[in-house]
Amino acid sequence: MIVLGIESSCDETGIAVYDSERGLLAHTLHSQVAVHAEYGGVVPELASRDHIRYLIPLLEKALQQAEIQKSDIEGVAYTAGPGLIGALMSGASVGRSLAWALGIPALEVHHMEGHLLAPMLEENSPKFPFVALLVSGGHTLLAYVKGVGQYELLGQSLDDAAGEAFDKTAKLLGLGYPGGPALAELAETGRTGSYKFPRPMVDRPGLDFSFSGLKTFALNTMQKAAHADGCNGELALQVKADISLAFEEAVVDTLKIKCRRALEQQDCRTLVIAGGVGANKRLRAQLAEMIEQQGGELFYPRIEFCTDNGAMIAQAGCFRLMAGERQPLEIDARARWPMQDLKAI
């Protein structure tokens, strides 16, 4: 079955073509970083307008890459949530309308399910069951994945997601947008041990996360450093790098501790990382070291499929379309959509 996937939940427009037999045939992506950079964050109205501008050109480009015609498409999958409602409606409207015009089935896809299953786009893909760490700008959660649609939520962030904390701390440091990758890059020149940040919620049972306190701790650290003798209220670049490193180490250590705890709790040795923060080099290295010590396996998608993309939506949609799921003509995009509401297939 050949499925066209459409992703438009936030600030990336992604279109992909996935074949149930041959795998991924094509994927195209447009990032809105330049659109939102001057505002220091995503502006929902601008995001929606940019999706509308690029959806059709990207669709045509994906079909050319896959060397197929619109008539060859056998199903359309589009992100219906969670996300920015205007952005979601942009992609959902195009996807549902295209399916109706071609007389083929359409299906709404859960954005988080797309991320969780993204490692299955690779040749070396995980087998069920596994523990998944989904860590991005909008979500941080641990889930026990028994199959498609069979997700047991083990823990989640009670406030800021890890990626959100990265971006906010980067903004405090004056690193611009998007902040997470900029902070991680600056941290590479930081000096280990210059600052010590807490590891939130690791001294209590459970698998929930809390990262908003780290952002506050970073702000206090910056203010103290800026008013130290000889600083004149300004932070030197090396000090910013040291703070970036201390912050990144705290986040990564916290995620690693909770992942180890989740694997032990579920008596599982397979760990999957998904989501934008899953591209972080330090996180990948630390989790790889941890899983090797436990004699387990670590899986994650290639870097380009860590962030939002159409390939993960096309694949997740294909799994469900082949299981017989179909979407009525109504478009039911939603800003919030608990994963527990998904049906198992």
C-alpha positions as CSV (number, residue, x, y, z in Angstrom):
1,M,0.0,0.0,0.0
2,I,1.4,3.4,-1.0
3,V,0.6,6.1,1.5
4,L,1.1,9.9,1.4
5,G,2.0,11.3,4.8
6,I,1.5,15.0,5.8
7,E,3.0,16.6,8.9
8,S,2.1,20.2,9.9
9,S,1.7,20.1,13.7
10,C,4.0,23.1,14.5
11,D,6.8,24.7,12.6
12,E,7.9,22.1,10.0
13,T,6.0,21.1,6.9
14,G,6.7,17.6,5.9
15,I,5.4,15.4,3.1
16,A,6.5,11.8,2.5
17,V,5.6,8.7,0.5
18,Y,5.7,5.3,2.2
19,D,5.2,1.9,0.6
20,S,4.3,-1.0,2.8
21,E,6.5,-3.3,0.7
22,R,9.4,-1.1,-0.3
23,G,9.5,1.3,2.7
24,L,10.1,5.0,2.4
25,L,10.1,6.2,-1.2
26,A,10.5,10.0,-0.7
27,H,10.3,12.7,1.9
28,T,10.4,16.5,1.6
29,L,10.6,19.0,4.5
30,H,10.4,22.8,4.9
31,S,11.6,24.3,8.2
32,Q,10.1,27.6,9.4
33,V,13.1,28.6,11.5
34,A,13.7,31.8,9.5
35,V,10.1,32.8,9.8
36,H,10.0,32.6,13.6
37,A,13.6,33.5,14.4
38,E,13.0,37.3,14.8
39,Y,10.3,36.6,17.4
40,G,12.3,34.1,19.4
41,G,9.7,31.4,19.2
42,V,6.8,30.0,17.1
43,V,4.1,32.4,16.1
44,P,1.0,30.2,15.5
45,E,-0.6,32.4,12.8
46,L,2.6,32.7,10.8
47,A,3.1,28.9,11.1
48,S,-0.3,28.2,9.7
49,R,0.2,30.6,6.7
50,D,3.6,29.1,6.0
51,H,2.2,25.6,5.9
52,I,-0.4,26.7,3.4
53,R,2.3,28.2,1.3
54,Y,4.5,25.1,1.1
55,L,2.1,22.0,1.4
56,I,1.3,21.7,-2.3
57,P,4.9,22.4,-3.7
58,L,6.3,19.9,-1.2
59,L,3.6,17.3,-2.2
60,E,4.5,17.6,-5.9
61,K,8.2,17.4,-5.1
62,A,7.7,14.2,-3.0
63,L,5.7,12.6,-5.8
64,Q,8.5,13.4,-8.3
65,Q,11.1,11.9,-5.9
66,A,9.0,8.8,-5.5
67,E,8.5,8.6,-9.3
68,I,4.7,8.1,-8.9
69,Q,1.5,10.0,-9.9
70,K,-1.3,11.1,-7.6
71,S,-3.3,8.2,-9.0
72,D,-0.8,5.8,-7.5
73,I,-1.5,6.9,-4.0
74,E,-3.7,4.4,-2.1
75,G,-4.1,6.2,1.2
76,V,-3.4,9.6,2.8
77,A,-2.3,10.0,6.4
78,Y,-2.1,13.4,8.1
79,T,-1.2,14.6,11.6
80,A,-4.4,15.5,13.5
81,G,-2.8,16.3,16.9
82,P,-1.5,17.2,19.3
83,G,-0.1,20.5,18.1
84,L,-1.1,24.0,17.1
85,I,-4.7,23.8,15.9
86,G,-4.3,26.2,13.0
87,A,-1.2,24.4,11.7
88,L,-2.9,21.0,12.1
89,M,-5.9,22.2,10.2
90,S,-3.7,23.3,7.3
91,G,-2.3,19.9,6.7
92,A,-5.5,18.0,7.7
93,S,-7.6,20.0,5.2
94,V,-5.2,19.3,2.3
95,G,-4.9,15.6,3.3
96,R,-8.6,14.9,3.7
97,S,-9.5,16.9,0.6
98,L,-6.9,15.0,-1.5
99,A,-8.1,11.7,-0.3
100,W,-11.8,12.6,-1.1
101,A,-10.8,13.8,-4.6
102,L,-8.9,10.6,-5.4
103,G,-11.5,8.4,-3.8
104,I,-9.0,6.7,-1.4
105,P,-9.1,6.3,2.4
106,A,-7.7,8.9,4.7
107,L,-6.5,8.6,8.3
108,E,-5.7,11.0,11.1
109,V,-2.4,10.2,12.8
110,H,-1.3,11.0,16.4
111,H,1.9,13.1,16.2
112,M,3.5,11.3,19.2
113,E,2.8,7.8,17.8
114,G,4.6,8.9,14.6
115,H,7.6,9.8,16.7
116,L,7.5,6.6,18.8
117,L,7.5,4.5,15.6
118,A,10.0,6.6,13.7
119,P,13.0,4.2,14.6
120,M,11.1,1.5,12.6
121,L,11.9,3.5,9.4
122,E,15.5,2.2,9.7
123,E,16.7,-1.2,8.5
124,N,17.8,-2.1,12.0
125,S,14.5,-1.5,13.8
126,P,13.4,-2.4,17.3
127,K,11.0,-5.3,18.0
128,F,8.1,-5.1,20.4
129,P,8.0,-4.7,23.4
130,F,10.4,-1.8,24.2
131,V,10.7,1.2,26.5
132,A,10.5,4.5,24.6
133,L,11.8,7.9,25.7
134,L,10.0,10.5,23.7
135,V,11.8,13.8,24.3
136,S,11.1,17.0,22.3
137,G,10.2,20.7,22.6
138,G,6.6,19.9,23.6
139,H,6.7,16.5,25.2
140,T,8.9,14.4,27.5
141,L,7.6,11.0,28.4
142,L,8.5,7.4,29.0
143,A,6.2,4.7,27.6
144,Y,6.2,0.9,27.5
145,V,5.3,0.0,23.9
146,K,3.8,-3.5,23.4
147,G,2.7,-2.9,19.8
148,V,1.1,-0.3,17.6
149,G,-1.4,1.5,19.7
150,Q,-0.5,-0.4,22.8
151,Y,1.2,2.3,24.9
152,E,1.5,2.3,28.7
153,L,2.5,5.7,30.0
154,L,5.2,5.3,32.6
155,G,6.0,8.9,33.3
156,Q,5.9,12.4,31.8
157,S,7.0,16.0,32.5
158,L,4.9,17.8,35.1
159,D,5.8,21.2,33.6
160,D,8.3,22.1,30.9
161,A,9.4,19.5,28.4
162,A,13.1,18.9,28.1
163,G,13.3,20.6,24.8
164,E,11.3,23.5,26.0
165,A,13.7,23.9,29.0
166,F,16.6,23.9,26.5
167,D,15.1,26.6,24.4
168,K,14.2,28.8,27.3
169,T,17.6,28.5,28.9
170,A,19.2,29.3,25.6
171,K,17.1,32.4,25.3
172,L,18.2,33.5,28.7
173,L,21.8,33.1,27.5
174,G,21.0,35.2,24.4
175,L,21.7,32.3,22.0
176,G,18.8,33.0,19.7
177,Y,16.2,30.6,18.1
178,P,16.1,27.7,17.9
179,G,17.9,27.6,21.2
180,G,18.3,23.9,22.0
181,P,20.8,23.1,19.2
182,A,22.7,26.4,19.9
183,L,23.0,25.6,23.6
184,A,24.2,22.1,22.9
185,E,26.8,23.4,20.4
186,L,28.1,26.0,22.9
187,A,28.2,23.3,25.6
188,E,30.9,21.5,23.6
189,T,33.4,24.2,24.6
190,G,32.3,24.3,28.3
191,R,34.5,23.3,31.2
192,T,33.3,20.3,33.2
193,G,32.8,21.1,36.9
194,S,32.6,24.8,36.6
195,Y,29.0,24.7,37.7
196,K,26.8,22.1,39.3
197,F,23.2,21.9,38.5
198,P,20.6,19.7,40.4
199,R,19.1,16.5,38.9
200,P,15.3,17.1,39.5
201,M,13.1,14.4,40.8
202,V,15.7,11.6,40.8
203,D,15.7,11.3,44.5
204,R,12.1,10.2,44.7
205,P,10.3,7.2,43.3
206,G,8.4,7.3,40.0
207,L,9.2,8.2,36.4
208,D,7.9,11.7,36.1
209,F,10.0,14.6,35.1
210,S,10.3,18.3,36.0
211,F,12.6,20.7,34.1
212,S,11.2,24.2,34.9
213,G,13.3,24.3,38.1
214,L,16.5,23.9,36.0
215,K,15.6,26.9,34.0
216,T,15.2,29.0,37.2
217,F,18.5,27.6,38.5
218,A,20.2,28.6,35.3
219,L,18.8,32.1,35.6
220,N,20.1,32.4,39.1
221,T,23.5,31.1,38.1
222,M,23.7,33.6,35.3
223,Q,22.8,36.5,37.5
224,K,25.4,35.5,40.2
225,A,28.1,35.1,37.5
226,A,27.2,38.4,35.9
227,H,27.7,40.3,39.1
228,A,30.8,38.5,40.2
229,D,34.0,40.6,40.7
230,G,35.2,42.0,37.4
231,C,32.2,40.9,35.2
232,N,30.4,44.3,35.1
233,G,27.1,42.6,34.7
234,E,28.0,40.8,31.5
235,L,28.7,37.1,30.9
236,A,31.8,36.1,29.0
237,L,31.4,33.6,26.2
238,Q,33.3,31.0,28.2
239,V,31.0,31.4,31.2
240,K,28.0,31.0,28.9
241,A,29.6,27.8,27.6
242,D,30.2,26.5,31.2
243,I,26.6,27.1,32.2
244,S,25.4,25.5,29.0
245,L,27.4,22.4,29.7
246,A,26.2,22.2,33.3
247,F,22.6,22.6,32.2
248,E,22.9,20.0,29.4
249,E,24.6,17.5,31.8
250,A,21.8,17.9,34.3
251,V,19.1,17.2,31.7
252,V,20.9,14.3,30.2
253,D,21.7,12.7,33.6
254,T,18.1,13.0,34.6
255,L,16.8,11.4,31.5
256,K,19.4,8.6,31.8
257,I,18.5,7.9,35.4
258,K,14.8,7.7,34.6
259,C,15.4,5.5,31.5
260,R,17.4,3.1,33.6
261,R,14.7,3.0,36.2
262,A,12.0,2.4,33.5
263,L,13.9,-0.5,31.9
264,E,14.4,-2.1,35.3
265,Q,10.8,-1.6,36.3
266,Q,9.5,-3.2,33.0
267,D,12.2,-5.9,33.0
268,C,13.1,-4.8,29.5
269,R,16.4,-4.4,27.7
270,T,15.3,-2.5,24.6
271,L,15.3,1.3,24.7
272,V,14.0,3.6,21.9
273,I,14.8,7.4,21.8
274,A,12.5,9.6,19.7
275,G,11.8,13.3,19.3
276,G,13.9,16.3,18.5
277,V,16.0,16.2,21.7
278,G,16.9,12.6,20.7
279,A,19.4,14.2,18.3
280,N,21.4,15.5,21.2
281,K,24.9,14.0,21.0
282,R,25.5,13.9,24.7
283,L,22.1,12.2,25.3
284,R,22.8,9.5,22.7
285,A,26.3,8.8,24.0
286,Q,25.2,8.6,27.7
287,L,22.2,6.3,26.9
288,A,24.4,4.1,24.6
289,E,26.9,3.7,27.5
290,M,24.1,2.9,29.9
291,I,22.3,0.3,27.7
292,E,25.7,-1.4,26.9
293,Q,26.4,-1.9,30.6
294,Q,23.0,-3.5,30.9
295,G,23.5,-5.7,27.9
296,G,20.5,-4.2,26.1
297,E,19.9,-2.5,22.7
298,L,19.4,1.1,21.9
299,F,17.4,2.3,18.8
300,Y,16.8,5.8,17.4
301,P,15.9,7.3,14.0
302,R,18.4,9.0,11.9
303,I,18.9,12.7,12.8
304,E,16.5,14.0,10.0
305,F,13.7,11.9,11.5
306,C,14.2,13.0,15.1
307,T,12.5,16.3,14.4
308,D,9.0,16.6,12.9
309,N,8.7,15.0,9.5
310,G,6.3,13.5,7.0
311,A,8.0,10.1,6.9
312,M,7.0,9.1,10.4
313,I,3.4,10.1,9.7
314,A,3.3,8.2,6.4
315,Q,4.6,5.1,8.1
316,A,2.3,5.2,11.2
317,G,-0.6,5.9,8.9
318,C,0.3,3.0,6.7
319,F,0.3,0.6,9.6
320,R,-3.2,1.7,10.6
321,L,-4.7,1.9,7.1
322,M,-3.5,-1.6,6.4
323,A,-5.2,-2.7,9.6
324,G,-8.5,-1.4,8.2
325,E,-8.8,2.0,9.9
326,R,-10.5,4.8,8.0
327,Q,-11.3,8.4,8.7
328,P,-14.8,9.9,7.9
329,L,-15.1,13.1,5.9
330,E,-15.1,15.2,9.1
331,I,-11.8,16.7,10.1
332,D,-11.2,16.2,13.8
333,A,-7.9,18.0,14.4
334,R,-7.2,18.6,18.1
335,A,-4.6,20.5,20.1
336,R,-4.6,17.9,22.8
337,W,-4.9,14.2,22.2
338,P,-3.9,11.6,24.9
339,M,-2.1,8.7,23.5
340,Q,-4.1,6.4,25.7
341,D,-7.1,7.1,23.4
342,L,-5.5,5.3,20.5
343,K,-6.7,1.9,19.4
344,A,-4.4,-1.1,19.4
345,I,-4.0,-2.9,16.1
